[in-house]
Amino acid sequence: MVLVKGGSFERSIISEEVDSIGNIKQIETIEVVELEDFYIADTEVTQALWKAVMSVDIYQQRANRSWPTCGVGDNYPMYFVSFRDCEKFIKKLNKILKKQIESKQIINEVFSLPNDVQWTFAAHGGIKSRGYNYAGSRYIKD
């Protein structure tokens, strides 16, 4: 987990409006978002971590056995997961953490999925951002 220092940034929100004759018009509004410090994982959840928490490997996870795998191994990111799967993962991870906290008397830290604002802020470099469109660059290939 890495600390992302809080701060503020502007984000655009695109909405649609239908006029009296049925034309759809897109409206962009800018809002300033304030964030407190938060932690986020510096990598995706690996297949090894998923298996350790969920007791399921990549082959057991895929809903359709005909789906091809795109990389298998402990250090590969986990895939074939839904949002609900991720919520279950977080819940189990927090249960494991709670057991460790109770046995070692350490401070309670709770894992959660980042919300869209946290994800966007972190992906764009947080307060160290240079206004890039992508993490670390203005160009997607970088």
Secondary structure, 3 states (H helix, E strand, C coil): CEEECCEEEEEEEEEEEECCCCCEEEEEEEEEEEECCEEECCCCCEHHHHHHHHCCCHHHHCCCCCCCCCCCCCCCECCCCCHHHHHHHHHHHHHHHHHHHHHHCCCCCCCCCCCHHHHHHHHCCHHHCCCCCECCECCCCC
